[in-house]
């Protein structure tokens, strides 16, 4: 019969193996994520080398953001008063305007959102906090709710000075 100390030792050893296995799985996940980010960074570098980014324009990876969308209809829930004017003073423009947390992406910043395109941080929103971007899209409120881009996207800050608040 095993002593209590031996049984405890076996239990701890088993728990240690479980923790090591969990850590190994996480390392594999992170390695896969790192490889994906490196591949995307290479694509941005290729765009730069093909002169698809203007001379002197750099791209800095700033993170993985949760993307949602909003319509450009003129209702009070859009741009505060419903006048179609963003927090930056620019008119909300589908295909251009994004709402951001200005602590992460300063207003006026130009970003590239993977699978969405180049957008300008012109607006803010109460629900747009942290690593979240709300993309202004064409159509009605219902169209915005059906926008296929909902989800997580890698984001790059574009410009000559690619430093940002985040």
Secondary structure, 3 states (H helix, E strand, C coil): CCCHHHHHHHHHHHHHHHHHHHHHHHHHHHHHHHHHHHHHHHHHHHHHHCCCCCCCCEEEEEEEEEEEEEECCCCCCCCCCCCCECCCCCECCCCCEEECCCCCCCCCCEEEECCCEEEEEEECCCCCCCCEEEEEECCCHHHHHCCCCCEEEEEEEEECCCCCCC
